[in-house]
Amino acid sequence: AMAKVAPEDPYMRLATAEEIATNIPEIEIYDPALPSVETLTNNALAAEDAALSVEGIINSEGGSASHGVSHVMIATSNGFSANYRRSSQGISAVVIAEKDGAMERDYDYTSAVFGEDLDSPQQVGASAAERTLSRLGPQKPATGQFPVVYHQRVAGSLVGTLAGAINGAAIARGTSFLKDSMGEQITNSGLTFIDDPLRPRGMASRLFDGEGLAVSRRAMVEDGVLKSWFLDIASATKLSLAPTGQAARGMGSSPAPGSSNFYLENGDISFEELIADIEEGFLVTEMMGSSVDMITGDYSRGAGGFWISKGKVTHAVSEATIAGNLKDMFRAITRANDIDMRRSTAAPSLRIEGMMVAGA
């Protein structure tokens, strides 16, 4: 009944026989070793115990351990029918420390497709404690323009923002600041952003896309030049382009373009080298809130982390805001070599020159 009264969308259609995937690849994305409830419980307790055993940690918001399996099957009236399973596991801990009556909290976690790729519960707990203790006695930063370094645990947020800016649905609507940038330099040279749905043990790997099309590894930005949009059938049709096999869908949603394992390729300098020549700057390890205008590229986010002085990480920083324009930010990136490829959206630590930092 709803279909009969809905207006016809001339861009929506099923994949043609020539477009649907006919050879489904085999990649390692399912761990058959299922952890027991007892194992998960012990991992959660071990992570929490490791954190609480560190001097200075006064309380815990809990340790956790999880395991899940996604079973995806798509069958359509154009003759496509296929399925795959993908597993995931994780361990985390969140703890609290106190200094002079002021409490701080931080966390750490590990996640992977295969259990054997996880960090140990003890590593997670000890790291959560170390991070929490390092945040004690935070100060507000000075206000001005400084180099801002995104720690690799938050650097993926910038990669995700780029994915949104080159999403075919946004391009077709004209609601992206990069809508007229195909084939142009959008980042500094040397930077390549890859979408790889076929990465073994990738957290967002898939054997076919949400419309039954074949998937492939694709350089979305190569050497700083924009090479492709994320496209499903509808957005490709609107743009008079061929679909790229990048449709994603949920249980209750129609297909829409989206990334899989999307990452900025690793750099070739260490984190210490990345910050070595910074006289005064801001290392961001936590982000909150978001004011990002995808039409203009204006960017502003709340942030916490540490101050950098004379090339060294010094005191903790809180209640800060960082701001800039994404067009300028993407052209001012320098990379470290510390990427964690277990994440579905990933980047190494990133340094961006001349951002506005606001605090005290």
C-alpha positions as CSV (number, residue, x, y, z in Angstrom):
1,A,0.0,0.0,0.0
2,M,2.8,2.4,0.8
3,A,4.6,1.6,-2.5
4,K,1.4,2.5,-4.4
5,V,1.2,6.0,-3.0
6,A,4.9,6.8,-2.9
7,P,6.2,9.0,-5.7
8,E,8.4,7.2,-8.2
9,D,12.1,7.7,-7.9
10,P,13.6,7.6,-11.4
11,Y,17.1,6.9,-9.9
12,M,16.2,3.8,-7.9
13,R,16.6,0.4,-9.5
14,L,18.0,-3.0,-9.1
15,A,21.4,-3.9,-10.4
16,T,21.5,-5.3,-13.9
17,A,22.7,-8.8,-14.8
18,E,26.0,-7.2,-16.0
19,E,26.4,-5.4,-12.7
20,I,25.7,-8.0,-10.0
21,A,28.6,-9.9,-8.5
22,T,29.1,-13.4,-10.0
23,N,32.3,-14.4,-8.3
24,I,32.1,-14.1,-4.5
25,P,35.7,-13.8,-3.0
26,E,36.9,-15.7,0.0
27,I,38.6,-13.6,2.6
28,E,39.4,-14.2,6.3
29,I,36.7,-12.3,8.2
30,Y,35.1,-14.9,10.4
31,D,36.8,-16.4,13.5
32,P,35.3,-19.8,14.2
33,A,36.7,-19.9,17.7
34,L,33.8,-18.6,19.8
35,P,34.8,-17.4,23.3
36,S,32.7,-18.8,26.1
37,V,30.8,-16.5,28.5
38,E,33.3,-17.5,31.2
39,T,36.2,-16.4,29.0
40,L,34.5,-13.1,28.3
41,T,33.8,-12.6,32.0
42,N,37.4,-13.3,32.9
43,N,38.7,-10.9,30.2
44,A,36.6,-8.1,31.5
45,L,37.6,-8.7,35.1
46,A,41.3,-9.0,34.2
47,A,41.2,-5.7,32.4
48,E,39.6,-4.0,35.3
49,D,41.9,-5.6,37.9
50,A,45.0,-4.6,35.9
51,A,43.8,-1.0,35.9
52,L,42.8,-1.0,39.6
53,S,46.1,-2.4,40.6
54,V,47.9,0.7,39.4
55,E,48.7,3.2,42.2
56,G,46.6,6.3,42.0
57,I,43.5,4.7,40.4
58,I,40.7,5.1,42.9
59,N,37.6,3.6,41.1
60,S,36.4,1.9,38.0
61,E,33.5,2.4,35.6
62,G,34.0,-1.2,34.6
63,G,35.8,-3.6,32.4
64,S,34.0,-5.2,29.5
65,A,34.5,-7.9,26.9
66,S,32.3,-8.7,23.9
67,H,31.9,-11.0,21.0
68,G,29.6,-10.7,18.0
69,V,28.8,-12.2,14.7
70,S,27.1,-10.5,11.8
71,H,25.5,-12.8,9.2
72,V,24.7,-10.9,6.0
73,M,22.5,-12.4,3.3
74,I,21.1,-10.6,0.3
75,A,18.7,-12.1,-2.2
76,T,17.0,-10.0,-4.9
77,S,14.6,-10.6,-7.8
78,N,17.4,-9.9,-10.3
79,G,18.9,-13.3,-9.5
80,F,21.6,-12.3,-6.9
81,S,21.8,-14.5,-3.8
82,A,24.9,-14.7,-1.5
83,N,25.8,-14.4,2.2
84,Y,28.8,-14.1,4.5
85,R,29.6,-14.0,8.2
86,R,31.9,-11.5,10.0
87,S,33.0,-11.8,13.6
88,S,34.2,-9.1,16.0
89,Q,35.6,-9.1,19.6
90,G,36.6,-6.4,22.0
91,I,37.9,-5.7,25.5
92,S,37.8,-2.3,27.3
93,A,38.3,-0.6,30.7
94,V,37.3,2.8,32.0
95,V,38.8,4.0,35.3
96,I,39.0,7.1,37.5
97,A,41.9,8.9,39.3
98,E,41.8,11.9,41.6
99,K,44.2,14.8,42.5
100,D,43.4,17.7,44.8
101,G,39.7,16.8,44.9
102,A,39.4,16.8,41.1
103,M,38.7,13.5,39.3
104,E,39.6,12.5,35.8
105,R,38.6,9.4,33.8
106,D,40.0,7.8,30.7
107,Y,39.8,4.5,28.9
108,D,41.5,2.1,26.6
109,Y,40.1,-0.7,24.4
110,T,41.1,-3.3,21.8
111,S,38.9,-4.7,19.1
112,A,39.5,-7.1,16.2
113,V,37.8,-9.6,13.9
114,F,39.9,-12.5,15.4
115,G,40.4,-13.0,19.1
116,E,44.1,-13.7,18.6
117,D,44.6,-10.2,17.3
118,L,43.4,-8.5,20.5
119,D,45.7,-6.9,23.0
120,S,45.7,-8.7,26.3
121,P,43.2,-7.7,29.0
122,Q,46.2,-6.8,31.2
123,Q,47.6,-4.4,28.5
124,V,44.2,-2.8,28.1
125,G,43.8,-2.2,31.8
126,A,47.3,-1.0,32.4
127,S,47.0,1.4,29.5
128,A,43.6,2.7,30.7
129,A,45.2,3.4,34.1
130,E,48.2,5.2,32.6
131,R,46.0,7.4,30.4
132,T,43.8,8.3,33.3
133,L,46.7,9.2,35.6
134,S,48.3,11.4,32.8
135,R,45.1,13.5,32.7
136,L,45.3,14.7,36.3
137,G,45.8,18.4,36.9
138,P,44.6,19.6,33.4
139,Q,44.9,23.2,32.3
140,K,43.0,25.2,29.7
141,P,45.2,26.0,26.7
142,A,46.1,29.5,25.5
143,T,44.1,30.9,22.7
144,G,45.8,31.3,19.3
145,Q,47.0,29.5,16.2
146,F,49.1,26.5,16.9
147,P,50.0,23.1,15.4
148,V,47.4,20.5,16.4
149,V,48.3,16.9,16.5
150,Y,45.5,14.3,16.3
151,H,46.6,11.2,18.2
152,Q,46.0,8.0,16.2
153,R,43.2,7.0,18.5
154,V,41.2,10.1,17.2
155,A,42.8,10.7,13.9
156,G,40.3,8.4,12.1
157,S,37.6,11.0,12.8
158,L,39.2,13.2,10.1
159,V,39.3,10.3,7.6
160,G,35.6,9.8,8.4
161,T,34.9,13.4,7.7
162,L,36.5,13.1,4.3
163,A,34.4,10.0,3.6
164,G,31.3,12.1,4.2
165,A,32.5,14.9,2.0
166,I,33.1,12.5,-1.0
167,N,29.9,10.5,-0.5
168,G,28.0,10.3,-3.8
169,A,24.6,11.1,-2.1
170,A,26.0,14.4,-0.8
171,I,27.6,15.2,-4.1
172,A,24.4,14.6,-6.0
173,R,22.6,16.9,-3.6
174,G,25.3,19.5,-3.9
175,T,25.8,19.5,-0.1
176,S,29.6,19.0,0.1
177,F,32.4,21.5,0.0
178,L,34.2,19.1,-2.3
179,K,31.4,18.8,-4.9
180,D,33.4,20.5,-7.7
181,S,36.8,18.9,-6.8
182,M,36.9,15.7,-8.8
183,G,40.4,15.3,-10.3
184,E,41.8,18.2,-8.2
185,Q,44.4,18.3,-5.4
186,I,42.4,18.3,-2.2
187,T,45.2,17.3,0.2
188,N,48.9,17.9,0.1
189,S,50.8,15.5,-2.2
190,G,51.9,12.1,-0.9
191,L,48.6,11.4,0.9
192,T,46.6,8.4,-0.4
193,F,43.2,7.4,1.1
194,I,42.1,3.8,0.4
195,D,38.8,2.1,0.7
196,D,39.4,-1.7,0.9
197,P,36.4,-3.9,1.5
198,L,38.5,-7.0,0.8
199,R,41.1,-6.6,3.6
200,P,41.5,-9.9,5.5
201,R,40.4,-9.5,9.1
202,G,39.1,-6.0,8.3
203,M,36.4,-4.8,10.7
204,A,34.3,-3.5,7.8
205,S,35.2,-6.0,5.1
206,R,32.4,-7.3,2.9
207,L,32.3,-9.8,0.0
208,F,29.7,-7.8,-2.0
209,D,28.0,-4.5,-1.5
210,G,24.4,-3.7,-0.3
211,E,23.0,-4.0,-3.8
212,G,24.8,-7.2,-4.8
213,L,27.6,-5.6,-6.7
214,A,31.2,-6.7,-6.7
215,V,33.5,-4.9,-4.4
216,S,37.2,-3.9,-4.8
217,R,40.0,-2.0,-3.3
218,R,39.9,1.6,-4.5
219,A,42.1,4.7,-4.0
220,M,39.6,7.4,-3.3
221,V,42.4,10.1,-3.0
222,E,45.7,9.3,-4.6
223,D,48.8,11.4,-4.0
224,G,46.5,14.2,-2.8
225,V,44.2,14.1,-5.9
226,L,40.5,13.2,-5.6
227,K,39.9,10.1,-7.8
228,S,36.4,8.8,-6.9
229,W,33.2,9.3,-5.1
230,F,31.5,6.7,-2.9
231,L,28.7,5.6,-5.1
232,D,25.6,3.3,-5.0
233,I,23.4,2.8,-8.0
234,A,21.1,5.7,-7.3
235,S,23.8,8.3,-6.6
236,A,25.8,7.1,-9.6
237,T,22.7,7.4,-11.9
238,K,22.1,10.9,-10.7
239,L,25.7,11.8,-11.5
240,S,25.7,10.0,-14.8
241,L,28.4,7.7,-13.6
242,A,28.8,3.9,-13.1
243,P,28.2,2.5,-9.6
244,T,31.4,1.6,-7.7
245,G,30.1,-1.3,-5.5
246,Q,30.1,0.9,-2.4
247,A,26.5,0.6,-1.3
248,A,25.9,-0.2,2.4
249,R,22.6,-1.0,4.1
250,G,21.1,-2.0,7.4
251,M,18.3,-4.2,8.4
252,G,15.7,-1.5,8.0
253,S,17.2,0.9,5.5
254,S,17.5,1.1,1.8
255,P,21.0,1.0,0.2
256,A,23.2,4.2,0.4
257,P,26.8,4.9,-0.5
258,G,29.3,4.4,2.3
259,S,32.9,3.3,3.1
260,S,34.2,0.0,4.2
261,N,37.7,-0.2,5.6
262,F,38.7,3.4,4.9
263,Y,42.1,4.7,5.9
264,L,44.9,7.1,5.2
265,E,48.1,5.2,4.3
266,N,50.8,5.2,6.9
267,G,53.6,7.8,7.0
268,D,57.3,7.1,7.5
269,I,58.2,9.1,10.6
270,S,57.6,8.3,14.3
271,F,55.3,10.1,16.5
272,E,58.3,11.6,18.4
273,E,59.6,12.9,15.1
274,L,56.2,14.3,14.2
275,I,56.2,16.6,17.2
276,A,59.9,17.2,17.6
277,D,60.0,20.7,16.1
278,I,56.8,22.0,17.7
279,E,57.6,25.0,20.0
280,E,54.0,25.2,21.3
281,G,51.1,23.0,20.2
282,F,48.2,20.8,21.2
283,L,48.0,17.0,21.2
284,V,44.4,15.9,20.9
285,T,43.5,12.5,22.4
286,E,39.8,13.0,23.1
287,M,37.1,14.8,21.1
288,M,33.6,15.8,22.1
289,G,30.7,17.6,20.3
290,S,30.9,18.5,16.7
291,S,30.1,21.6,14.6
292,V,31.1,20.7,11.1
293,D,29.5,22.4,8.1
294,M,29.9,20.0,5.2
295,I,28.8,22.7,2.7
296,T,31.5,25.2,3.6
297,G,34.0,23.0,5.3
298,D,34.0,25.0,8.5
299,Y,35.1,22.8,11.4
300,S,34.9,23.2,15.2
301,R,35.2,20.6,17.9
302,G,35.7,20.3,21.6
303,A,38.9,18.6,22.5
304,G,41.1,17.4,25.4
305,G,44.6,16.0,25.5
306,F,48.0,17.4,26.2
307,W,50.1,20.5,25.6
308,I,53.3,20.2,23.5
309,S,56.2,22.5,24.4
310,K,59.6,22.4,22.8
311,G,58.9,19.1,21.1
312,K,57.8,17.3,24.2
313,V,54.4,16.3,25.6
314,T,53.9,18.2,28.9
315,H,50.7,18.8,31.0
316,A,47.1,17.7,30.4
317,V,44.7,20.0,28.6
318,S,40.9,20.2,29.0
319,E,38.0,22.4,28.0
320,A,39.6,23.3,24.6
321,T,38.1,24.0,21.2
322,I,39.9,23.5,17.9
323,A,38.7,25.1,14.7
324,G,39.6,25.5,11.1
325,N,38.4,24.9,7.6
326,L,38.6,21.3,6.2
327,K,39.9,22.5,2.8
328,D,42.9,24.1,4.5
329,M,43.2,21.3,7.1
330,F,43.5,18.5,4.5
331,R,46.2,20.5,2.7
332,A,48.3,20.9,5.9
333,I,48.6,17.3,7.1
334,T,51.8,15.5,8.1
335,R,51.6,11.8,9.0
336,A,53.3,9.6,11.5
337,N,53.8,5.9,11.1
338,D,51.6,4.5,14.0
339,I,48.4,3.5,12.3
340,D,46.3,0.7,13.8
341,M,44.9,-1.2,10.9
342,R,42.4,-3.2,13.1
343,R,40.1,-0.2,12.9
344,S,37.5,0.2,10.1
345,T,38.3,3.9,9.8
346,A,41.9,4.5,10.5
347,A,44.8,7.0,10.2
348,P,48.2,7.4,11.8
349,S,48.7,10.4,14.1
350,L,48.3,13.5,12.1
351,R,49.8,17.0,12.5
352,I,47.9,20.0,11.1
353,E,49.5,23.4,11.0
354,G,47.9,26.7,12.0
355,M,44.6,25.6,13.5
356,M,42.8,27.9,16.0
357,V,42.9,26.6,19.6
358,A,40.7,28.3,22.1
359,G,40.8,27.9,25.9
360,A,41.5,30.2,28.7
